[in-house]
């Protein structure tokens, strides 16, 4: 594992409040700055406690308290026995001011109580595995905590692990499909039932000699054994490294409030280093622990001014400065964000993303990690959300949804999103295996969609990978020639807008009006979507080319998409 294996030691206290205390903590209060002080994370700074309360379910009383821990000069037995931990919890929940000195006391406070369920030490680390594949043949994939460990700030540990599983699961499924025992399984397509004439080499009769080799390939000579998982490591490890750096920056952001309270997280480490080095290490451990305790208490003394102000006493210079510093951070949005759209939705595979790469800088202020997500139709990115509708002929004629409708008894006029189009197509086709989806967009496919589907069938057979072709229509057209290819309607023109925007960006045009708008208005494109919803390839189709040239490009682009996604070529 590479990284920092000891960012910070902490004590994790799991406790449950009773009904009276839960109601008190969850009631809505207003402090003049915020309309509601209920939150998930509560950072507490007072002379009796510096820690973070994590509210898992305040109504049910489920809480966790994270307290900085500094071994070997602190121990769980001496510094965090249940009695001391209870005092810390009371101090954090109700304040450091004793009940008799508070000007306001809740009438139910005598009934407040909680149960300490566990007190355990743990070490926060920031690590990523050097390799994601193990075993002599690389057939063991590390996923989740086995592959990485992050600071919890931002919640990227579990989310990154789920993304790992999402990436590797469909690869394993295709690997099992491509193993010798299953190599003769039928490829998925709604347009053909594996036409024997085409599979046996008659593809050239339709498409010309250029496709003779493609048509003669059969599933028996497809991926020839276990599909390699190398692409899993290539794609997921950079994402884990990126999220590890972000999580570490988020942890440092949580220290800004501590710094505003004149507490420096570096000082305890420096103190531990001094007490562990000559000549201080010649002193008995008990004496060094006592020295450490006294120095930490002295460092927290500025927080005492906050208590004086709370009890109506004279406000100290430190208390005024602390309040000013904290309010400045909160009002400027400098505390820990809870959503990171650029990372949670905008992560991509296989393409350098300059806006994300800048986030590897050591200075967390250099870039806004919580910036918004702008959907892109680029290789490696997630397929954006576009609302579409299943297209069926108004005269009740045959179309690609008939088999689906018959098999599943589904109502095919429902709306769905392209974000998860491959999973949607797998569901409605009852496919036992993950599949790739190819979206054919634009008028170039109006008269050649059936021929394009033949190409898809041949490539699916050659690679032994399920592929389905979907035609995207701009609107419901009565004069469209429906075939066995599944058709959908871009009812809000969302996909067309994204394609035009992508074409403008790829053409380095800042102002669409400065160029021939017609050039960008009509867009013909193939979008290949992987089983996990990420884009395998995007290709612009020139409708002015001959049919043979266009079909040849379709073949190349689909195979390039498979190479992009799988990291290998068909045999």
C-alpha positions in Angstrom: 0.0 0.0 0.0 1.2 3.5 -0.9 0.5 6.6 1.1 0.3 7.7 4.8 -0.6 4.8 7.0 -1.0 7.0 10.1 -2.7 10.3 9.4 -4.3 10.5 12.9 -5.1 8.1 15.7 -8.7 8.4 17.1 -11.0 7.0 19.7 -14.4 5.9 18.3 -17.2 6.1 20.8 -20.6 4.7 19.8 -23.4 5.7 22.1 -27.2 5.9 22.1 -29.2 8.7 23.7 -32.5 8.1 25.4 -35.8 9.6 24.2 -35.7 12.8 26.3 -32.1 13.6 25.2 -32.8 12.7 21.6 -35.8 15.0 21.5 -33.8 17.8 23.0 -30.9 17.4 20.5 -33.2 17.1 17.5 -35.4 20.1 18.2 -35.0 23.0 15.8 -33.1 25.9 17.1 -31.9 29.1 15.6 -28.6 30.9 16.5 -29.0 33.9 14.3 -26.5 32.6 11.6 -28.3 29.4 10.6 -32.0 28.7 10.5 -31.5 25.2 11.8 -28.6 23.9 13.8 -29.4 20.2 13.3 -26.7 18.6 11.2 -24.9 15.4 10.6 -21.4 16.5 11.8 -20.9 18.6 14.9 -17.4 19.8 15.6 -16.9 20.6 19.3 -14.1 22.7 20.8 -14.1 23.5 24.5 -11.6 22.9 27.4 -13.2 19.5 28.1 -13.4 18.1 24.6 -12.1 18.5 21.1 -13.9 16.1 18.9 -16.5 15.4 16.2 -20.0 14.1 16.9 -21.5 12.1 13.9 -25.3 12.0 14.0 -26.2 8.7 12.3 -29.9 8.9 13.4 -30.6 11.6 15.9 -34.3 10.7 16.3 -33.3 7.1 17.3 -30.4 8.4 19.3 -27.6 6.8 17.2 -24.3 8.8 17.6 -20.6 8.4 17.2 -18.0 10.6 18.8 -14.5 10.8 17.3 -11.8 12.0 19.6 -8.1 12.6 18.7 -5.9 10.0 20.4 -2.1 10.3 20.9 -0.4 7.0 21.8 1.9 6.2 23.5 1.3 9.2 25.8 -2.4 8.5 26.0 -3.9 5.1 26.5 -7.5 3.8 26.4 -7.3 2.6 29.9 -6.0 5.8 31.5 -7.6 8.5 29.3 -10.7 7.0 27.8 -12.3 4.7 30.4 -16.1 4.8 30.4 -16.4 7.4 33.1 -14.1 9.9 31.4 -15.8 9.2 28.0 -19.2 9.9 29.6 -17.9 13.2 30.9 -16.7 14.1 27.4 -20.0 13.2 25.9 -21.9 15.4 28.4 -19.5 18.2 27.8 -19.9 18.0 24.0 -23.7 17.6 24.0 -24.6 20.1 26.6 -21.6 22.4 26.8 -18.7 22.7 29.1 -20.6 25.0 31.5 -21.9 23.2 34.6 -25.7 22.9 34.9 -25.8 25.1 38.0 -24.0 27.9 36.2 -26.1 28.0 33.0 -28.7 30.7 32.6 -31.0 28.4 30.7 -31.8 24.8 31.8 -34.1 22.5 29.9 -36.9 21.2 32.2 -36.4 17.6 31.1 -32.7 17.7 31.6 -32.9 15.5 34.7 -34.2 12.7 32.4 -31.4 13.0 29.9 -29.2 9.9 29.6 -27.3 7.8 27.1 -25.7 4.4 26.8 -22.1 3.9 25.8 -22.1 1.0 23.4 -18.4 0.8 22.5 -15.1 2.6 22.9 -12.4 1.6 20.4 -9.2 3.1 19.0 -8.6 3.3 15.3 -6.0 4.7 12.9 -7.0 7.0 10.1 -4.9 6.3 7.1 -4.7 7.4 3.4 -3.5 4.4 1.4 -4.0 3.0 -2.1 -2.8 -0.5 -3.2 0.2 -0.5 -5.5 -1.5 -3.2 -7.5 -5.2 -4.0 -7.9 -4.6 -7.4 -9.3 -3.0 -10.3 -7.4 -2.3 -14.0 -8.0 0.1 -15.6 -10.4 -2.2 -14.9 -13.4 -3.7 -11.7 -12.1 -7.1 -13.3 -11.5 -7.6 -11.9 -8.0 -9.0 -8.4 -7.9 -8.8 -6.1 -4.9 -12.0 -4.2 -4.2 -13.0 -1.7 -1.5 -11.1 -1.6 1.7 -8.7 -4.2 0.3 -7.6 -1.7 -2.3 -7.7 1.6 -0.5 -8.3 3.4 2.8 -9.2 7.0 3.1 -9.9 9.6 5.8 -13.7 9.5 6.3 -14.2 13.2 5.5 -16.4 13.4 2.4 -17.6 9.7 2.6 -15.5 8.5 -0.3 -14.3 5.2 1.2 -17.5 3.1 0.8 -18.5 5.0 -2.4 -15.2 4.3 -4.1 -15.5 0.6 -3.0 -19.0 0.4 -4.6 -17.6 1.9 -7.8 -14.8 -0.7 -7.7 -17.4 -3.5 -7.5 -19.5 -1.9 -10.3 -16.5 -1.8 -12.6 -15.2 -5.3 -12.0 -18.5 -7.2 -11.8 -19.5 -6.9 -15.4 -15.9 -7.8 -16.5 -16.1 -11.0 -14.5 -19.5 -11.8 -15.9 -18.2 -11.4 -19.5 -15.1 -13.4 -18.5 -17.3 -16.3 -17.4 -19.3 -15.9 -20.7 -16.1 -16.0 -22.7 -14.6 -19.0 -21.0 -14.3 -22.2 -23.1 -17.3 -23.8 -21.4 -19.6 -21.0 -22.4 -17.9 -19.8 -25.6 -20.7 -21.1 -27.8 -23.4 -19.1 -26.0 -25.6 -16.9 -28.1 -24.8 -13.2 -28.5 -27.5 -10.8 -27.7 -29.3 -8.7 -30.3 -32.9 -7.9 -30.9 -32.5 -7.6 -34.6 -31.1 -11.0 -35.7 -31.4 -14.5 -34.4 -27.8 -15.3 -35.3 -28.5 -15.7 -39.1 -26.5 -18.8 -40.0 -25.7 -17.5 -43.5 -24.0 -14.4 -42.1 -22.2 -16.1 -39.3 -20.8 -18.8 -41.7 -19.2 -16.2 -44.0 -22.0 -14.8 -46.1 -21.5 -11.3 -44.6 -19.7 -10.2 -47.8 -22.8 -10.9 -49.9 -24.4 -7.9 -48.1 -21.5 -5.7 -47.2 -18.8 -6.4 -49.7 -15.4 -8.1 -49.5 -14.3 -5.7 -46.7 -16.5 -7.7 -44.3 -15.6 -11.2 -45.4 -13.2 -11.7 -42.5 -15.7 -10.2 -40.0 -18.5 -12.4 -41.3 -16.5 -15.6 -41.1 -15.6 -15.2 -37.4 -17.6 -17.3 -35.0 -18.0 -17.2 -31.3 -15.7 -20.2 -30.9 -12.8 -18.0 -31.9 -13.8 -14.9 -30.0 -12.1 -14.0 -26.7 -10.5 -17.4 -26.3 -10.6 -17.9 -22.5 -10.7 -15.6 -19.5 -11.0 -12.0 -20.3 -8.1 -10.1 -18.6 -8.9 -7.7 -15.8 -6.0 -5.4 -16.5 -8.4 -2.7 -17.5 -10.0 -2.8 -14.0 -6.7 -1.8 -12.4 -5.9 0.8 -15.1 -9.3 2.5 -14.6 -10.0 2.2 -10.9 -6.6 2.8 -9.3 -6.3 6.4 -10.6 -9.8 7.1 -9.3 -8.8 5.8 -5.9 -5.7 7.9 -5.9 -7.7 10.9 -6.8 -10.3 10.2 -4.1 -7.6 9.6 -1.5 -6.0 13.0 -2.2 -9.5 14.6 -2.0 -10.3 12.9 1.3 -7.0 14.0 2.8 -7.7 17.6 1.7 -11.2 17.3 3.3 -9.6 16.2 6.5 -7.3 19.2 6.4 -10.4 21.4 5.8 -11.9 20.0 9.1 -8.8 21.4 10.9 -9.5 25.0 9.8 -11.9 25.5 12.7 -9.3 24.1 15.1 -6.8 26.6 13.7 -9.4 29.3 14.1 -9.5 28.3 17.8 -5.7 28.6 18.0 -5.2 24.8 18.0 -2.6 23.4 15.7 -2.9 19.8 14.8 0.8 19.6 14.1 1.8 20.5 17.7 0.8 17.1 19.3 2.9 15.2 16.8 5.8 17.6 17.4 5.4 17.1 21.1 5.3 13.3 20.8 8.5 13.4 18.7 10.2 15.6 21.3 9.1 13.3 24.2 10.3 10.2 22.3 13.7 11.6 21.5 16.8 12.1 23.7 17.1 13.5 26.3 13.3 13.5 27.1 13.0 9.8 26.4 15.3 9.1 29.4 12.5 10.2 31.7 10.0 7.5 33.0 7.0 7.0 30.7 4.7 8.2 33.5 6.5 11.5 33.8 6.3 12.0 30.0 2.6 11.2 29.9 2.0 13.7 32.6 4.0 16.3 30.7 2.1 15.6 27.6 -1.2 15.9 29.4 -0.3 19.3 31.0 1.0 20.7 27.7 -2.1 19.7 25.8 -4.3 21.2 28.5 -2.3 24.4 28.3 -2.7 24.5 24.5 -6.5 24.2 25.0 -6.6 27.0 27.5 -7.7 29.7 25.0 -11.0 27.9 24.7 -11.7 28.7 28.3 -12.6 32.3 27.2 -15.6 30.9 25.4 -17.0 29.5 28.7 -16.7 32.9 30.4 -18.6 34.6 27.6 -21.3 31.9 27.7 -21.9 32.4 31.4 -22.2 36.1 31.1 -18.7 36.9 32.3 -16.3 39.3 30.6 -15.4 38.4 27.1 -11.7 37.7 26.5 -9.6 38.8 23.6 -9.2 35.1 22.6 -12.9 34.4 22.8 -13.7 37.4 20.5 -11.0 36.4 18.0 -12.1 32.8 18.0 -15.7 33.8 17.3 -14.7 36.1 14.5 -12.4 33.5 12.9 -15.0 30.8 13.0 -17.8 32.9 11.6 -15.5 34.1 8.8 -14.8 30.4 7.8 -18.5 29.4 8.0 -19.8 32.4 6.2 -17.3 32.0 3.4 -18.1 28.3 2.9 -14.6 27.3 4.0 -15.8 24.4 6.1 -16.2 20.8 5.0 -18.5 20.4 2.0 -20.8 17.4 1.9 -21.4 17.0 -1.8 -18.7 16.7 -4.5 -20.5 16.4 -7.9 -17.3 16.7 -9.9 -16.0 13.5 -8.2 -19.1 11.6 -7.4 -20.7 12.0 -10.9 -17.9 13.4 -13.1 -15.2 10.8 -12.6 -14.0 9.3 -15.9 -11.9 6.5 -17.1 -9.0 6.5 -19.6 -9.0 10.2 -20.4 -6.9 12.9 -18.8 -9.2 15.5 -17.1 -7.3 18.7 -16.5 -10.0 20.1 -14.2 -9.6 17.1 -11.9 -5.9 16.7 -12.3 -5.4 20.1 -10.8 -6.9 18.7 -7.6 -3.8 16.8 -6.9 -2.1 20.1 -5.8 -1.1 20.2 -2.1 -2.8 23.6 -1.6 -6.5 22.7 -1.0 -7.5 26.3 -1.8 -6.2 26.1 -5.4 -9.3 24.6 -6.8 -13.0 24.2 -5.8 -13.5 20.5 -5.0 -17.2 21.1 -4.6 -17.7 22.6 -8.0 -20.6 21.4 -10.1 -20.8 18.5 -12.6 -21.0 19.3 -16.3 -22.1 16.2 -18.3 -19.9 15.3 -21.2 -20.3 12.9 -24.1 -16.6 11.7 -24.0 -15.0 8.3 -23.8 -14.7 7.2 -20.2 -17.3 9.6 -18.8 -20.7 8.5 -17.5 -23.5 8.5 -19.9 -25.4 11.7 -19.0 -29.0 11.7 -17.9 -31.3 12.2 -21.0 -35.0 11.5 -20.8 -36.2 9.3 -23.7 -39.3 7.4 -24.6 -39.7 4.0 -26.3 -40.8 4.6 -29.9 -43.6 2.4 -31.4 -45.4 2.9 -34.7 -48.8 4.5 -34.5 -50.2 2.0 -36.9 -49.4 -1.0 -34.7 -46.7 -2.3 -37.1 -43.7 -4.4 -36.2 -40.8 -2.8 -34.3 -37.9 -3.7 -32.1 -40.0 -3.4 -28.9 -42.4 -6.2 -29.9 -40.2 -9.0 -28.7 -39.6 -7.1 -25.4 -43.3 -6.5 -25.0 -44.2 -10.1 -25.7 -41.4 -11.5 -23.4 -41.9 -9.2 -20.4 -45.5 -8.1 -21.0 -44.2 -4.6 -20.4 -45.8 -1.3 -21.3 -43.2 0.0 -23.7 -44.4 3.7 -23.8 -42.8 4.5 -20.5 -40.0 7.1 -20.0 -36.5 6.2 -18.9 -33.0 7.7 -18.7 -30.0 7.0 -20.9 -27.8 7.2 -17.8 -28.3 3.4 -17.2 -29.3 2.5 -20.7 -27.3 -0.7 -20.9 -28.8 -2.0 -17.7 -32.3 -1.0 -18.9 -31.7 -2.9 -22.2 -30.4 -5.9 -20.3 -33.5 -5.9 -18.1 -36.1 -5.6 -20.8 -34.3 -8.2 -22.9 -33.9 -10.7 -20.0 -30.2 -10.9 -20.9 -28.3 -13.2 -18.5 -25.1 -11.3 -19.2 -24.1 -7.6 -19.1 -24.3 -5.9 -22.6 -23.1 -3.0 -24.5 -25.5 -0.5 -26.0 -24.9 1.4 -29.2 -27.0 4.6 -29.8 -27.4 5.5 -33.4 -28.2 9.2 -33.7 -29.1 11.3 -36.7 -30.5 11.1 -40.2 -27.6 9.2 -41.6 -29.1 6.0 -40.1 -32.6 6.6 -41.6 -32.1 4.2 -44.4 -29.1 2.1 -43.2 -30.1 1.1 -39.6 -30.8 -2.5 -40.6 -27.4 -2.8 -42.3 -25.8 -1.2 -39.2 -27.6 -3.8 -37.1 -26.1 -6.6 -39.2 -22.7 -5.2 -38.5 -23.5 -5.1 -34.8 -24.5 -8.8 -34.9 -21.3 -9.8 -36.6 -19.1 -8.0 -34.2 -21.1 -9.4 -31.2 -20.4 -12.8 -32.7 -16.8 -12.2 -33.3 -16.1 -10.9 -29.8 -18.7 -13.1 -28.0 -19.9 -9.9 -26.3 -23.6 -9.0 -26.1 -24.3 -5.8 -28.0 -27.7 -4.1 -28.8 -28.2 -1.4 -31.3 -30.7 1.4 -30.4 -31.9 4.0 -32.9 -32.5 7.5 -31.4 -35.2 9.5 -33.1 -35.6 13.3 -32.7 -39.4 12.9 -32.4 -42.2 10.5 -33.1 -42.3 10.2 -36.9 -45.2 8.6 -38.7 -43.1 8.2 -41.9 -40.1 6.5 -40.2 -39.3 3.0 -41.4 -39.5 0.9 -38.3 -37.4 -2.3 -38.3 -36.5 -4.9 -35.7 -34.1 -2.4 -34.2 -35.2 -0.9 -30.9 -36.0 2.8 -31.3 -36.3 5.6 -28.7 -37.3 9.2 -28.9 -35.2 12.0 -27.6 -38.3 13.8 -26.4 -36.6 16.8 -24.9 -33.8 17.0 -27.5 -31.4 16.5 -24.6 -29.1 14.1 -26.4 -29.0 16.3 -29.6 -28.1 19.3 -27.5 -25.2 17.4 -25.7 -23.9 16.1 -29.1 -24.0 19.6 -30.6 -22.2 21.0 -27.6 -19.6 18.3 -27.7 -19.0 18.9 -31.4 -18.6 22.6 -30.8 -16.1 21.9 -28.0 -14.2 19.4 -30.2 -14.0 22.0 -33.0 -12.5 24.6 -30.7 -15.4 27.0 -31.4 -16.2 29.5 -28.7 -19.2 30.9 -30.3 -21.6 28.7 -32.3 -23.0 31.7 -34.2 -19.5 32.4 -35.6 -19.6 29.2 -37.6 -22.1 27.6 -40.0 -24.9 26.7 -37.5 -26.2 24.1 -39.9 -23.0 22.2 -39.6 -23.7 21.8 -35.9 -27.5 21.5 -36.1 -27.5 18.2 -37.9 -25.5 15.7 -35.9 -24.9 12.0 -36.9 -23.1 10.0 -34.2 -22.6 6.6 -32.7 -22.4 6.5 -28.9 -21.3 3.2 -27.4 -22.2 2.7 -23.8 -20.6 0.1 -21.6 -22.5 -2.3 -19.2 -21.5 0.0 -16.3 -23.0 3.1 -17.9 -19.7 4.7 -19.0 -19.0 5.6 -22.6 -16.8 3.3 -24.6 -16.7 5.4 -27.8 -18.2 8.4 -29.5 -17.9 8.7 -33.3 -19.1 11.3 -35.7 -20.7 9.9 -38.9 -20.5 11.7 -42.2 -23.8 11.2 -44.0 -22.3 12.4 -47.3 -20.1 9.2 -47.5 -21.2 6.1 -49.4 -23.0 3.4 -47.5 -20.1 1.1 -47.7 -17.7 3.7 -46.3 -20.2 4.5 -43.5 -20.7 0.9 -42.6 -16.9 0.4 -42.6 -16.6 3.3 -40.1 -19.3 1.8 -37.9 -17.4 -1.4 -37.7 -14.2 0.2 -36.8 -15.7 2.5 -34.2 -17.6 -0.3 -32.5 -14.5 -2.5 -32.3 -12.5 0.5 -31.1 -15.1 0.9 -28.3 -14.7 -2.7 -27.3 -10.9 -2.3 -27.2 -11.3 0.9 -25.1 -13.5 -0.9 -22.6 -11.9 -4.3 -22.5 -8.3 -3.5 -23.1 -7.8 -6.2 -25.7 -8.5 -7.1 -29.3 -10.7 -10.0 -30.6 -8.7 -13.0 -31.7 
